[in-house]
Amino acid sequence: MHSPVSLKPINKLLIAAYAREGVRAGPASGPDLTVSAFGFWTAKLALEYGTPFVVAPVSQTTREIPAHMHLRWVIERVKKILDVDDWTAQKLAAITMDVVRQSGLRVDMQAVLFDERLEKSRAKILKALHDPDFPPAQASVAIGAGLLPWPETSLAALLELIGQDFTFAEVVSRNPTYLWNGVPRDLSEVDSAHLDWVDLRDGKPVAAELGLGLCLVQPYDGVGRTPSQNYHLFSPILHYRAAQPTWHTSGIVSTSYRETDRVARGGRSLADMIGGPVTSLPRVHVCPACMAVYAERPGATPHRCKVGGPNARDLVKKLRARFGTGRTAFTAKDLLADAGPPLDRNGVAVTPEALEDFLHAYRGSLGLRAFDGTWNLMRNPAIKLERSAAADASETRPGA
């Protein structure tokens, strides 16, 4: 999700700033002093954890929170490394924090939480970043401190959750869609991918938002006299509210990138930012059997349907038949009472509970709304679940 960042330029600035105060610091001490601002005792420890440092300015268009600096920790490290008195240590600590902050150095919190390569060390990184002297302002740090629940962290689980957001599974099923992980911070259209904030009151979280560091890309052709290349960019966000104390999606930020116009004005193409054509990114699909959104990634475990839910393609056919005959109000039990009731992914009748859960999860993409315990078809389901090679591969291993 990120490229390694060299701390050498920041270390040089830091040593030069100390020198102006009459304090000599050797090059070897620079890395330890720099990372101490983030709560790490040594640079070696930060490297051992695989800490994903990035250099980026704080966004001016979203509620992205500046990196918190650990004042007391920096003072202790300055005293120990440079062998100075308390007054000098406090002065140098303030200088350290200013230099690090102005450099734009921070930890890529989306990578910490969602990069599968950091699964074994993410808890250690979050522990270092949490300053016990101050309440966390970032949702990621609050998660590590136990103030917020852990969200899903695997890409497969996140994509499945995203697919249940409003009509997103339908949108993906109808248009070629690609997964762009680790989107750049200077692309304003995907600012929300880096959201990371929490609102604490009396030490308890009231609300929080967390970007996933990724976006989903859909190419489309512009309409006009001159052909143009454009892209829809979808940035999923996880939301937390005290009234519903779990992480969930409640609206995916959608923006457009009109590449032809942007390049004509000196901007970059998405291919330049990605390092290859958009079509080189992993393709995102909707499983015809279970409607889960998933990505085909090299080396990743192939998508497998979960046990127990209805066969999505079979269910959509039955909903379309109901819409065509005007029987648009029904309950899960009504569906199961039909001639030829919905089947599960193993070819047997689905349970009422599993059917109800599925209808609720994918109500947007199925065109459903609930009124007083009754489902209502608001439109003919338009999601595309035709048989494909991907569908066959998924359905041959139900529940695996």
ZAMARLO-425159 format. One record per residue (C-alpha): residue number from 1; chain; x, y, z. Coordinates in steps of 0.02 Angstrom, whole numbers, always signed. Layout:
residues N
{resi=NUM	chain=A	c1=X	c2=Y	c3=Z}
...
end
This chain:
residues 400
{resi=1	chain=A	c1=+0	c2=+0	c3=+0}
{resi=2	chain=A	c1=+149	c2=+116	c3=+17}
{resi=3	chain=A	c1=+329	c2=+144	c3=-36}
{resi=4	chain=A	c1=+468	c2=+151	c3=+94}
{resi=5	chain=A	c1=+505	c2=+329	c3=+153}
{resi=6	chain=A	c1=+682	c2=+384	c3=+191}
{resi=7	chain=A	c1=+701	c2=+477	c3=+355}
{resi=8	chain=A	c1=+872	c2=+546	c3=+306}
{resi=9	chain=A	c1=+811	c2=+718	c3=+243}
{resi=10	chain=A	c1=+712	c2=+745	c3=+404}
{resi=11	chain=A	c1=+856	c2=+685	c3=+512}
{resi=12	chain=A	c1=+973	c2=+811	c3=+429}
{resi=13	chain=A	c1=+850	c2=+953	c3=+460}
{resi=14	chain=A	c1=+834	c2=+898	c3=+641}
{resi=15	chain=A	c1=+1022	c2=+891	c3=+672}
{resi=16	chain=A	c1=+1044	c2=+1062	c3=+589}
{resi=17	chain=A	c1=+906	c2=+1135	c3=+700}
{resi=18	chain=A	c1=+994	c2=+1066	c3=+855}
{resi=19	chain=A	c1=+1159	c2=+1139	c3=+797}
{resi=20	chain=A	c1=+1081	c2=+1312	c3=+790}
{resi=21	chain=A	c1=+1042	c2=+1290	c3=+974}
{resi=22	chain=A	c1=+1222	c2=+1243	c3=+1010}
{resi=23	chain=A	c1=+1186	c2=+1057	c3=+1032}
{resi=24	chain=A	c1=+1281	c2=+929	c3=+931}
{resi=25	chain=A	c1=+1189	c2=+772	c3=+879}
{resi=26	chain=A	c1=+1274	c2=+636	c3=+778}
{resi=27	chain=A	c1=+1192	c2=+564	c3=+620}
{resi=28	chain=A	c1=+1159	c2=+399	c3=+709}
{resi=29	chain=A	c1=+1043	c2=+484	c3=+835}
{resi=30	chain=A	c1=+933	c2=+567	c3=+704}
{resi=31	chain=A	c1=+819	c2=+419	c3=+664}
{resi=32	chain=A	c1=+785	c2=+381	c3=+848}
{resi=33	chain=A	c1=+742	c2=+562	c3=+885}
{resi=34	chain=A	c1=+629	c2=+574	c3=+732}
{resi=35	chain=A	c1=+525	c2=+419	c3=+769}
{resi=36	chain=A	c1=+512	c2=+464	c3=+953}
{resi=37	chain=A	c1=+386	c2=+596	c3=+900}
{resi=38	chain=A	c1=+268	c2=+453	c3=+858}
{resi=39	chain=A	c1=+298	c2=+355	c3=+1018}
{resi=40	chain=A	c1=+432	c2=+233	c3=+959}
{resi=41	chain=A	c1=+580	c2=+207	c3=+1074}
{resi=42	chain=A	c1=+701	c2=+171	c3=+931}
{resi=43	chain=A	c1=+701	c2=+180	c3=+741}
{resi=44	chain=A	c1=+756	c2=-2	c3=+741}
{resi=45	chain=A	c1=+595	c2=-50	c3=+830}
{resi=46	chain=A	c1=+488	c2=+51	c3=+707}
{resi=47	chain=A	c1=+577	c2=-37	c3=+564}
{resi=48	chain=A	c1=+553	c2=-207	c3=+645}
{resi=49	chain=A	c1=+366	c2=-175	c3=+652}
{resi=50	chain=A	c1=+365	c2=-126	c3=+468}
{resi=51	chain=A	c1=+292	c2=+44	c3=+514}
{resi=52	chain=A	c1=+227	c2=+123	c3=+352}
{resi=53	chain=A	c1=+288	c2=+303	c3=+358}
{resi=54	chain=A	c1=+228	c2=+425	c3=+225}
{resi=55	chain=A	c1=+265	c2=+607	c3=+188}
{resi=56	chain=A	c1=+108	c2=+704	c3=+148}
{resi=57	chain=A	c1=+27	c2=+869	c3=+197}
{resi=58	chain=A	c1=-132	c2=+870	c3=+299}
{resi=59	chain=A	c1=-283	c2=+876	c3=+184}
{resi=60	chain=A	c1=-369	c2=+1044	c3=+173}
{resi=61	chain=A	c1=-534	c2=+973	c3=+112}
{resi=62	chain=A	c1=-574	c2=+833	c3=+235}
{resi=63	chain=A	c1=-572	c2=+804	c3=+423}
{resi=64	chain=A	c1=-405	c2=+716	c3=+416}
{resi=65	chain=A	c1=-316	c2=+738	c3=+582}
{resi=66	chain=A	c1=-132	c2=+792	c3=+592}
{resi=67	chain=A	c1=-16	c2=+662	c3=+665}
{resi=68	chain=A	c1=-9	c2=+673	c3=+855}
{resi=69	chain=A	c1=+164	c2=+707	c3=+927}
{resi=70	chain=A	c1=+217	c2=+630	c3=+1094}
{resi=71	chain=A	c1=+294	c2=+775	c3=+1189}
{resi=72	chain=A	c1=+340	c2=+683	c3=+1349}
{resi=73	chain=A	c1=+412	c2=+538	c3=+1251}
{resi=74	chain=A	c1=+520	c2=+653	c3=+1144}
{resi=75	chain=A	c1=+586	c2=+743	c3=+1299}
{resi=76	chain=A	c1=+638	c2=+578	c3=+1376}
{resi=77	chain=A	c1=+726	c2=+521	c3=+1218}
{resi=78	chain=A	c1=+816	c2=+688	c3=+1195}
{resi=79	chain=A	c1=+880	c2=+681	c3=+1375}
{resi=80	chain=A	c1=+940	c2=+502	c3=+1358}
{resi=81	chain=A	c1=+1019	c2=+516	c3=+1185}
{resi=82	chain=A	c1=+1096	c2=+690	c3=+1197}
{resi=83	chain=A	c1=+1130	c2=+694	c3=+1385}
{resi=84	chain=A	c1=+1059	c2=+869	c3=+1412}
{resi=85	chain=A	c1=+967	c2=+950	c3=+1559}
{resi=86	chain=A	c1=+779	c2=+959	c3=+1575}
{resi=87	chain=A	c1=+763	c2=+1137	c3=+1510}
{resi=88	chain=A	c1=+868	c2=+1102	c3=+1354}
{resi=89	chain=A	c1=+775	c2=+938	c3=+1325}
{resi=90	chain=A	c1=+607	c2=+1027	c3=+1327}
{resi=91	chain=A	c1=+670	c2=+1157	c3=+1203}
{resi=92	chain=A	c1=+743	c2=+1026	c3=+1086}
{resi=93	chain=A	c1=+586	c2=+920	c3=+1099}
{resi=94	chain=A	c1=+480	c2=+1066	c3=+1039}
{resi=95	chain=A	c1=+601	c2=+1090	c3=+894}
{resi=96	chain=A	c1=+593	c2=+905	c3=+854}
{resi=97	chain=A	c1=+404	c2=+907	c3=+845}
{resi=98	chain=A	c1=+403	c2=+1063	c3=+735}
{resi=99	chain=A	c1=+528	c2=+989	c3=+612}
{resi=100	chain=A	c1=+437	c2=+823	c3=+600}
{resi=101	chain=A	c1=+267	c2=+906	c3=+583}
{resi=102	chain=A	c1=+326	c2=+1029	c3=+448}
{resi=103	chain=A	c1=+407	c2=+887	c3=+351}
{resi=104	chain=A	c1=+236	c2=+805	c3=+330}
{resi=105	chain=A	c1=+299	c2=+641	c3=+403}
{resi=106	chain=A	c1=+163	c2=+531	c3=+472}
{resi=107	chain=A	c1=+114	c2=+349	c3=+486}
{resi=108	chain=A	c1=-2	c2=+281	c3=+352}
{resi=109	chain=A	c1=-142	c2=+227	c3=+467}
{resi=110	chain=A	c1=-244	c2=+146	c3=+329}
{resi=111	chain=A	c1=-95	c2=+34	c3=+292}
{resi=112	chain=A	c1=-75	c2=-7	c3=+477}
{resi=113	chain=A	c1=-256	c2=-65	c3=+489}
{resi=114	chain=A	c1=-287	c2=-142	c3=+319}
{resi=115	chain=A	c1=-122	c2=-197	c3=+243}
{resi=116	chain=A	c1=-123	c2=-386	c3=+266}
{resi=117	chain=A	c1=+68	c2=-386	c3=+276}
{resi=118	chain=A	c1=+57	c2=-291	c3=+441}
{resi=119	chain=A	c1=-69	c2=-406	c3=+524}
{resi=120	chain=A	c1=+56	c2=-471	c3=+653}
{resi=121	chain=A	c1=+125	c2=-300	c3=+701}
{resi=122	chain=A	c1=-23	c2=-180	c3=+685}
{resi=123	chain=A	c1=-69	c2=-193	c3=+870}
{resi=124	chain=A	c1=+111	c2=-151	c3=+919}
{resi=125	chain=A	c1=+115	c2=+0	c3=+802}
{resi=126	chain=A	c1=-51	c2=+65	c3=+868}
{resi=127	chain=A	c1=+9	c2=+42	c3=+1047}
{resi=128	chain=A	c1=+162	c2=+149	c3=+1011}
{resi=129	chain=A	c1=+57	c2=+284	c3=+928}
{resi=130	chain=A	c1=-62	c2=+299	c3=+1076}
{resi=131	chain=A	c1=-4	c2=+435	c3=+1195}
{resi=132	chain=A	c1=-72	c2=+396	c3=+1369}
{resi=133	chain=A	c1=-60	c2=+581	c3=+1413}
{resi=134	chain=A	c1=-188	c2=+631	c3=+1282}
{resi=135	chain=A	c1=-352	c2=+557	c3=+1216}
{resi=136	chain=A	c1=-334	c2=+498	c3=+1036}
{resi=137	chain=A	c1=-401	c2=+608	c3=+896}
{resi=138	chain=A	c1=-382	c2=+473	c3=+763}
{resi=139	chain=A	c1=-504	c2=+329	c3=+750}
{resi=140	chain=A	c1=-361	c2=+209	c3=+711}
{resi=141	chain=A	c1=-269	c2=+253	c3=+871}
{resi=142	chain=A	c1=-432	c2=+242	c3=+970}
{resi=143	chain=A	c1=-455	c2=+66	c3=+901}
{resi=144	chain=A	c1=-281	c2=+18	c3=+962}
{resi=145	chain=A	c1=-321	c2=+94	c3=+1132}
{resi=146	chain=A	c1=-479	c2=-11	c3=+1148}
{resi=147	chain=A	c1=-597	c2=+139	c3=+1139}
{resi=148	chain=A	c1=-671	c2=+85	c3=+973}
{resi=149	chain=A	c1=-707	c2=-92	c3=+911}
{resi=150	chain=A	c1=-594	c2=-167	c3=+779}
{resi=151	chain=A	c1=-668	c2=-156	c3=+605}
{resi=152	chain=A	c1=-651	c2=-293	c3=+476}
{resi=153	chain=A	c1=-471	c2=-283	c3=+417}
{resi=154	chain=A	c1=-461	c2=-411	c3=+275}
{resi=155	chain=A	c1=-492	c2=-344	c3=+100}
{resi=156	chain=A	c1=-613	c2=-485	c3=+62}
{resi=157	chain=A	c1=-722	c2=-444	c3=+212}
{resi=158	chain=A	c1=-715	c2=-257	c3=+176}
{resi=159	chain=A	c1=-767	c2=-279	c3=-5}
{resi=160	chain=A	c1=-912	c2=-390	c3=+47}
{resi=161	chain=A	c1=-967	c2=-256	c3=+171}
{resi=162	chain=A	c1=-951	c2=-120	c3=+39}
{resi=163	chain=A	c1=-1056	c2=-224	c3=-81}
{resi=164	chain=A	c1=-1202	c2=-215	c3=+42}
{resi=165	chain=A	c1=-1200	c2=-25	c3=+40}
{resi=166	chain=A	c1=-1356	c2=+40	c3=-48}
{resi=167	chain=A	c1=-1347	c2=-9	c3=-233}
{resi=168	chain=A	c1=-1161	c2=-39	c3=-245}
{resi=169	chain=A	c1=-1168	c2=-224	c3=-290}
{resi=170	chain=A	c1=-1285	c2=-177	c3=-432}
{resi=171	chain=A	c1=-1168	c2=-38	c3=-492}
{resi=172	chain=A	c1=-1019	c2=-156	c3=-494}
{resi=173	chain=A	c1=-1117	c2=-294	c3=-582}
{resi=174	chain=A	c1=-1165	c2=-179	c3=-726}
{resi=175	chain=A	c1=-998	c2=-92	c3=-759}
{resi=176	chain=A	c1=-814	c2=-146	c3=-767}
{resi=177	chain=A	c1=-740	c2=-98	c3=-598}
{resi=178	chain=A	c1=-561	c2=-102	c3=-535}
{resi=179	chain=A	c1=-483	c2=-98	c3=-362}
{resi=180	chain=A	c1=-352	c2=+37	c3=-330}
{resi=181	chain=A	c1=-269	c2=+7	c3=-163}
{resi=182	chain=A	c1=-154	c2=+138	c3=-87}
{resi=183	chain=A	c1=-224	c2=+289	c3=-178}
{resi=184	chain=A	c1=-112	c2=+445	c3=-177}
{resi=185	chain=A	c1=-144	c2=+580	c3=-49}
{resi=186	chain=A	c1=-128	c2=+721	c3=-175}
{resi=187	chain=A	c1=-277	c2=+660	c3=-276}
{resi=188	chain=A	c1=-414	c2=+769	c3=-202}
{resi=189	chain=A	c1=-554	c2=+665	c3=-279}
{resi=190	chain=A	c1=-511	c2=+523	c3=-158}
{resi=191	chain=A	c1=-473	c2=+627	c3=-3}
{resi=192	chain=A	c1=-600	c2=+528	c3=+96}
{resi=193	chain=A	c1=-495	c2=+370	c3=+75}
{resi=194	chain=A	c1=-380	c2=+442	c3=+210}
{resi=195	chain=A	c1=-511	c2=+497	c3=+336}
{resi=196	chain=A	c1=-466	c2=+448	c3=+514}
{resi=197	chain=A	c1=-549	c2=+541	c3=+658}
{resi=198	chain=A	c1=-647	c2=+507	c3=+817}
{resi=199	chain=A	c1=-754	c2=+620	c3=+924}
{resi=200	chain=A	c1=-732	c2=+578	c3=+1109}
{resi=201	chain=A	c1=-842	c2=+649	c3=+1246}
{resi=202	chain=A	c1=-806	c2=+607	c3=+1428}
{resi=203	chain=A	c1=-680	c2=+481	c3=+1364}
{resi=204	chain=A	c1=-808	c2=+385	c3=+1260}
{resi=205	chain=A	c1=-825	c2=+385	c3=+1070}
{resi=206	chain=A	c1=-979	c2=+471	c3=+1001}
{resi=207	chain=A	c1=-938	c2=+463	c3=+815}
{resi=208	chain=A	c1=-794	c2=+413	c3=+703}
{resi=209	chain=A	c1=-750	c2=+396	c3=+520}
{resi=210	chain=A	c1=-616	c2=+289	c3=+440}
{resi=211	chain=A	c1=-563	c2=+285	c3=+258}
{resi=212	chain=A	c1=-496	c2=+122	c3=+187}
{resi=213	chain=A	c1=-350	c2=+191	c3=+86}
{resi=214	chain=A	c1=-427	c2=+125	c3=-74}
{resi=215	chain=A	c1=-552	c2=+170	c3=-208}
{resi=216	chain=A	c1=-647	c2=+77	c3=-342}
{resi=217	chain=A	c1=-626	c2=+141	c3=-520}
{resi=218	chain=A	c1=-753	c2=+131	c3=-662}
{resi=219	chain=A	c1=-702	c2=+197	c3=-834}
{resi=220	chain=A	c1=-832	c2=+284	c3=-939}
{resi=221	chain=A	c1=-831	c2=+382	c3=-1102}
{resi=222	chain=A	c1=-876	c2=+566	c3=-1100}
{resi=223	chain=A	c1=-1022	c2=+629	c3=-1202}
{resi=224	chain=A	c1=-984	c2=+769	c3=-1325}
{resi=225	chain=A	c1=-907	c2=+812	c3=-1491}
{resi=226	chain=A	c1=-733	c2=+760	c3=-1435}
{resi=227	chain=A	c1=-711	c2=+585	c3=-1361}
{resi=228	chain=A	c1=-646	c2=+593	c3=-1184}
{resi=229	chain=A	c1=-590	c2=+468	c3=-1053}
{resi=230	chain=A	c1=-669	c2=+484	c3=-881}
{resi=231	chain=A	c1=-678	c2=+383	c3=-723}
{resi=232	chain=A	c1=-798	c2=+364	c3=-579}
{resi=233	chain=A	c1=-700	c2=+349	c3=-417}
{resi=234	chain=A	c1=-788	c2=+270	c3=-269}
{resi=235	chain=A	c1=-709	c2=+294	c3=-97}
{resi=236	chain=A	c1=-790	c2=+185	c3=+39}
{resi=237	chain=A	c1=-791	c2=+251	c3=+217}
{resi=238	chain=A	c1=-824	c2=+158	c3=+379}
{resi=239	chain=A	c1=-935	c2=+252	c3=+503}
{resi=240	chain=A	c1=-959	c2=+228	c3=+689}
{resi=241	chain=A	c1=-1099	c2=+303	c3=+793}
{resi=242	chain=A	c1=-1128	c2=+274	c3=+978}
{resi=243	chain=A	c1=-1311	c2=+235	c3=+943}
{resi=244	chain=A	c1=-1255	c2=+92	c3=+829}
{resi=245	chain=A	c1=-1088	c2=+40	c3=+906}
{resi=246	chain=A	c1=-1018	c2=-57	c3=+759}
{resi=247	chain=A	c1=-923	c2=-6	c3=+604}
{resi=248	chain=A	c1=-1032	c2=+6	c3=+449}
{resi=249	chain=A	c1=-1040	c2=+92	c3=+281}
{resi=250	chain=A	c1=-1173	c2=+224	c3=+256}
{resi=251	chain=A	c1=-1137	c2=+303	c3=+89}
{resi=252	chain=A	c1=-989	c2=+284	c3=-29}
{resi=253	chain=A	c1=-911	c2=+447	c3=-88}
{resi=254	chain=A	c1=-923	c2=+454	c3=-278}
{resi=255	chain=A	c1=-824	c2=+578	c3=-383}
{resi=256	chain=A	c1=-777	c2=+593	c3=-566}
{resi=257	chain=A	c1=-603	c2=+613	c3=-640}
{resi=258	chain=A	c1=-615	c2=+689	c3=-813}
{resi=259	chain=A	c1=-445	c2=+635	c3=-870}
{resi=260	chain=A	c1=-443	c2=+709	c3=-1046}
{resi=261	chain=A	c1=-479	c2=+884	c3=-979}
{resi=262	chain=A	c1=-360	c2=+862	c3=-832}
{resi=263	chain=A	c1=-214	c2=+805	c3=-940}
{resi=264	chain=A	c1=-245	c2=+946	c3=-1064}
{resi=265	chain=A	c1=-220	c2=+1068	c3=-919}
{resi=266	chain=A	c1=-56	c2=+987	c3=-867}
{resi=267	chain=A	c1=-126	c2=+861	c3=-743}
{resi=268	chain=A	c1=-85	c2=+677	c3=-726}
{resi=269	chain=A	c1=-175	c2=+529	c3=-799}
{resi=270	chain=A	c1=-231	c2=+390	c3=-683}
{resi=271	chain=A	c1=-109	c2=+274	c3=-772}
{resi=272	chain=A	c1=+34	c2=+388	c3=-720}
{resi=273	chain=A	c1=-24	c2=+383	c3=-539}
{resi=274	chain=A	c1=-56	c2=+195	c3=-541}
{resi=275	chain=A	c1=+103	c2=+151	c3=-633}
{resi=276	chain=A	c1=+8	c2=+59	c3=-770}
{resi=277	chain=A	c1=-159	c2=+61	c3=-860}
{resi=278	chain=A	c1=-317	c2=+58	c3=-755}
{resi=279	chain=A	c1=-357	c2=-112	c3=-828}
{resi=280	chain=A	c1=-198	c2=-180	c3=-748}
{resi=281	chain=A	c1=-280	c2=-158	c3=-577}
{resi=282	chain=A	c1=-373	c2=-306	c3=-499}
{resi=283	chain=A	c1=-547	c2=-326	c3=-573}
{resi=284	chain=A	c1=-693	c2=-318	c3=-452}
{resi=285	chain=A	c1=-840	c2=-436	c3=-476}
{resi=286	chain=A	c1=-1008	c2=-478	c3=-400}
{resi=287	chain=A	c1=-1030	c2=-663	c3=-364}
{resi=288	chain=A	c1=-1187	c2=-726	c3=-454}
{resi=289	chain=A	c1=-1214	c2=-856	c3=-318}
{resi=290	chain=A	c1=-1203	c2=-750	c3=-159}
{resi=291	chain=A	c1=-1192	c2=-569	c3=-224}
{resi=292	chain=A	c1=-1033	c2=-536	c3=-126}
{resi=293	chain=A	c1=-917	c2=-407	c3=-204}
{resi=294	chain=A	c1=-741	c2=-474	c3=-222}
{resi=295	chain=A	c1=-579	c2=-436	c3=-313}
{resi=296	chain=A	c1=-473	c2=-552	c3=-417}
{resi=297	chain=A	c1=-296	c2=-527	c3=-352}
{resi=298	chain=A	c1=-140	c2=-624	c3=-399}
{resi=299	chain=A	c1=-93	c2=-743	c3=-260}
{resi=300	chain=A	c1=-251	c2=-708	c3=-160}
{resi=301	chain=A	c1=-370	c2=-843	c3=-100}
{resi=302	chain=A	c1=-510	c2=-863	c3=-229}
{resi=303	chain=A	c1=-683	c2=-805	c3=-178}
{resi=304	chain=A	c1=-789	c2=-934	c3=-89}
{resi=305	chain=A	c1=-974	c2=-920	c3=-53}
{resi=306	chain=A	c1=-1029	c2=-929	c3=+128}
{resi=307	chain=A	c1=-1142	c2=-1068	c3=+187}
{resi=308	chain=A	c1=-1329	c2=-1049	c3=+209}
{resi=309	chain=A	c1=-1386	c2=-899	c3=+108}
{resi=310	chain=A	c1=-1501	c2=-903	c3=-43}
{resi=311	chain=A	c1=-1437	c2=-927	c3=-219}
{resi=312	chain=A	c1=-1437	c2=-746	c3=-276}
{resi=313	chain=A	c1=-1470	c2=-778	c3=-461}
{resi=314	chain=A	c1=-1617	c2=-890	c3=-419}
{resi=315	chain=A	c1=-1687	c2=-762	c3=-297}
{resi=316	chain=A	c1=-1671	c2=-617	c3=-420}
{resi=317	chain=A	c1=-1770	c2=-716	c3=-550}
{resi=318	chain=A	c1=-1910	c2=-743	c3=-425}
{resi=319	chain=A	c1=-1911	c2=-558	c3=-375}
{resi=320	chain=A	c1=-1921	c2=-507	c3=-558}
{resi=321	chain=A	c1=-2066	c2=-626	c3=-583}
{resi=322	chain=A	c1=-2155	c2=-549	c3=-434}
{resi=323	chain=A	c1=-2126	c2=-374	c3=-500}
{resi=324	chain=A	c1=-2193	c2=-425	c3=-671}
{resi=325	chain=A	c1=-2354	c2=-492	c3=-595}
{resi=326	chain=A	c1=-2377	c2=-345	c3=-475}
{resi=327	chain=A	c1=-2348	c2=-448	c3=-316}
{resi=328	chain=A	c1=-2226	c2=-320	c3=-250}
{resi=329	chain=A	c1=-2269	c2=-328	c3=-64}
{resi=330	chain=A	c1=-2217	c2=-486	c3=+28}
{resi=331	chain=A	c1=-2126	c2=-561	c3=+177}
{resi=332	chain=A	c1=-1987	c2=-689	c3=+178}
{resi=333	chain=A	c1=-2117	c2=-820	c3=+225}
{resi=334	chain=A	c1=-2221	c2=-770	c3=+73}
{resi=335	chain=A	c1=-2071	c2=-802	c3=-40}
{resi=336	chain=A	c1=-2044	c2=-972	c3=+39}
{resi=337	chain=A	c1=-2228	c2=-1015	c3=+15}
{resi=338	chain=A	c1=-2219	c2=-983	c3=-173}
{resi=339	chain=A	c1=-2220	c2=-1129	c3=-293}
{resi=340	chain=A	c1=-2036	c2=-1164	c3=-314}
{resi=341	chain=A	c1=-1969	c2=-1070	c3=-161}
{resi=342	chain=A	c1=-1795	c2=-990	c3=-160}
{resi=343	chain=A	c1=-1654	c2=-1115	c3=-144}
{resi=344	chain=A	c1=-1492	c2=-1098	c3=-50}
{resi=345	chain=A	c1=-1321	c2=-1118	c3=-131}
{resi=346	chain=A	c1=-1326	c2=-1305	c3=-105}
{resi=347	chain=A	c1=-1491	c2=-1323	c3=-199}
{resi=348	chain=A	c1=-1607	c2=-1348	c3=-49}
{resi=349	chain=A	c1=-1740	c2=-1232	c3=+23}
{resi=350	chain=A	c1=-1663	c2=-1081	c3=+111}
{resi=351	chain=A	c1=-1708	c2=-1048	c3=+292}
{resi=352	chain=A	c1=-1821	c2=-898	c3=+332}
{resi=353	chain=A	c1=-1685	c2=-820	c3=+440}
{resi=354	chain=A	c1=-1551	c2=-833	c3=+304}
{resi=355	chain=A	c1=-1671	c2=-764	c3=+174}
{resi=356	chain=A	c1=-1720	c2=-618	c3=+284}
{resi=357	chain=A	c1=-1538	c2=-576	c3=+321}
{resi=358	chain=A	c1=-1496	c2=-579	c3=+136}
{resi=359	chain=A	c1=-1643	c2=-468	c3=+87}
{resi=360	chain=A	c1=-1591	c2=-342	c3=+219}
{resi=361	chain=A	c1=-1406	c2=-345	c3=+172}
{resi=362	chain=A	c1=-1435	c2=-317	c3=-14}
{resi=363	chain=A	c1=-1599	c2=-222	c3=-9}
{resi=364	chain=A	c1=-1529	c2=-76	c3=-109}
{resi=365	chain=A	c1=-1462	c2=-179	c3=-253}
{resi=366	chain=A	c1=-1622	c2=-284	c3=-253}
{resi=367	chain=A	c1=-1734	c2=-130	c3=-259}
{resi=368	chain=A	c1=-1817	c2=-170	c3=-92}
{resi=369	chain=A	c1=-1883	c2=-63	c3=+50}
{resi=370	chain=A	c1=-1960	c2=-122	c3=+213}
{resi=371	chain=A	c1=-2126	c2=-53	c3=+278}
{resi=372	chain=A	c1=-2201	c2=-119	c3=+441}
{resi=373	chain=A	c1=-2117	c2=-288	c3=+426}
{resi=374	chain=A	c1=-2159	c2=-310	c3=+241}
{resi=375	chain=A	c1=-2038	c2=-301	c3=+96}
{resi=376	chain=A	c1=-2088	c2=-194	c3=-53}
{resi=377	chain=A	c1=-2009	c2=-205	c3=-225}
{resi=378	chain=A	c1=-1986	c2=-23	c3=-277}
{resi=379	chain=A	c1=-1919	c2=-69	c3=-450}
{resi=380	chain=A	c1=-1876	c2=-218	c3=-556}
{resi=381	chain=A	c1=-1707	c2=-283	c3=-493}
{resi=382	chain=A	c1=-1577	c2=-228	c3=-621}
{resi=383	chain=A	c1=-1425	c2=-315	c3=-548}
{resi=384	chain=A	c1=-1335	c2=-425	c3=-677}
{resi=385	chain=A	c1=-1303	c2=-601	c3=-614}
{resi=386	chain=A	c1=-1283	c2=-695	c3=-778}
{resi=387	chain=A	c1=-1179	c2=-852	c3=-778}
{resi=388	chain=A	c1=-995	c2=-822	c3=-811}
{resi=389	chain=A	c1=-829	c2=-910	c3=-786}
{resi=390	chain=A	c1=-811	c2=-820	c3=-620}
{resi=391	chain=A	c1=-984	c2=-878	c3=-570}
{resi=392	chain=A	c1=-946	c2=-1059	c3=-610}
{resi=393	chain=A	c1=-785	c2=-1053	c3=-510}
{resi=394	chain=A	c1=-875	c2=-981	c3=-361}
{resi=395	chain=A	c1=-1022	c2=-1100	c3=-364}
{resi=396	chain=A	c1=-921	c2=-1260	c3=-380}
{resi=397	chain=A	c1=-859	c2=-1237	c3=-202}
{resi=398	chain=A	c1=-1012	c2=-1181	c3=-103}
{resi=399	chain=A	c1=-974	c2=-1137	c3=+76}
{resi=400	chain=A	c1=-789	c2=-1172	c3=+63}
end
